[in-house]
């Protein structure tokens, strides 16, 4: 699955965070980044779903950090509409992957 225009801002900081394509669910995401975040860090996230074009804006909390690998983030503020769009995106990706077999 791929996403466009992924932006993550560590609340209270202004630095840009290097990122690679994450794994995504309606509850949160894993973001590949060399940046280390303490558990409990709050992040503002914005990204566009590739298949539907839906712009997701959410706040998330870092649940775990794997040094030099990435962070597991749980959404703590996300609209129901965004969750539904993520669900649709995942379903579309699964159908597409299934057809490719």
BELRA-V609514 format. One record per residue. N is the residue number from 1. RES is the residue in one small letter. SS is DSSP state (h for helix, s for strand, l for the rest). PHI is phi in radians with two decimals (NA if undefined). BURIAL is # if it has 16 or more other ideal C-beta (glycine too) atoms within 10 Angstrom, else .. Layout:
N_RES_SS_PHI_BURIAL / N_RES_SS_PHI_BURIAL
//
This chain:
1_x_l_NA_# / 2_x_l_-2.30_. / 3_x_s_-2.36_# / 4_x_s_-1.91_. / 5_x_s_1.00_. / 6_x_s_-1.24_# / 7_x_s_-2.17_. / 8_x_s_-2.28_# / 9_x_s_-2.14_# / 10_x_s_-1.36_. / 11_x_l_-0.98_. / 12_x_l_1.60_. / 13_x_l_-2.25_. / 14_x_l_-2.05_. / 15_x_l_-1.30_. / 16_x_l_-1.44_. / 17_x_l_-1.89_# / 18_x_l_-1.21_. / 19_x_l_-2.36_# / 20_x_s_-2.21_. / 21_x_s_-0.94_. / 22_x_s_-1.62_# / 23_x_s_-1.60_. / 24_x_s_-2.33_# / 25_x_l_-2.45_. / 26_x_l_-1.25_# / 27_x_l_-1.62_. / 28_x_s_2.98_# / 29_x_s_-2.69_# / 30_x_s_-1.88_# / 31_x_s_-2.01_# / 32_x_s_-1.34_. / 33_x_l_-2.73_# / 34_x_l_-1.34_. / 35_x_l_-1.14_# / 36_x_l_-1.73_. / 37_x_l_-2.17_# / 38_x_l_-1.21_. / 39_x_l_-1.00_. / 40_x_l_1.65_. / 41_x_l_-1.05_# / 42_x_s_-1.77_# / 43_x_s_-2.11_# / 44_x_s_-1.70_. / 45_x_s_-2.17_# / 46_x_s_-2.53_. / 47_x_s_-2.73_# / 48_x_s_-1.92_. / 49_x_s_-1.28_# / 50_x_l_-1.17_. / 51_x_l_-1.31_# / 52_x_l_-1.68_. / 53_x_l_1.35_. / 54_x_l_-1.19_# / 55_x_s_-1.57_. / 56_x_s_-1.68_# / 57_x_s_-2.16_. / 58_x_s_-2.63_# / 59_x_s_-1.98_. / 60_x_s_-2.37_# / 61_x_s_-2.10_# / 62_x_s_-1.20_# / 63_x_s_-1.68_. / 64_x_s_-2.74_. / 65_x_s_-2.33_# / 66_x_s_-1.82_. / 67_x_l_-0.88_. / 68_x_l_1.14_. / 69_x_l_-2.02_. / 70_x_s_2.88_# / 71_x_s_-2.27_# / 72_x_s_-1.69_# / 73_x_s_-2.09_# / 74_x_s_-1.75_. / 75_x_s_-1.18_# / 76_x_s_-1.93_. / 77_x_s_-2.47_. / 78_x_s_-2.69_# / 79_x_l_-1.28_. / 80_x_h_-1.09_. / 81_x_h_-1.08_. / 82_x_h_-1.16_# / 83_x_h_-1.09_# / 84_x_h_-1.13_. / 85_x_h_-1.14_# / 86_x_h_-1.12_# / 87_x_h_-1.00_. / 88_x_h_-1.06_. / 89_x_h_-1.05_# / 90_x_h_-1.12_# / 91_x_h_-1.07_. / 92_x_h_-1.10_. / 93_x_h_-1.15_# / 94_x_h_-1.14_. / 95_x_h_-1.11_. / 96_x_h_-1.08_. / 97_x_h_-1.15_. / 98_x_h_-1.16_. / 99_x_h_-1.15_. / 100_x_l_-1.30_. / 101_x_l_-1.42_.
//
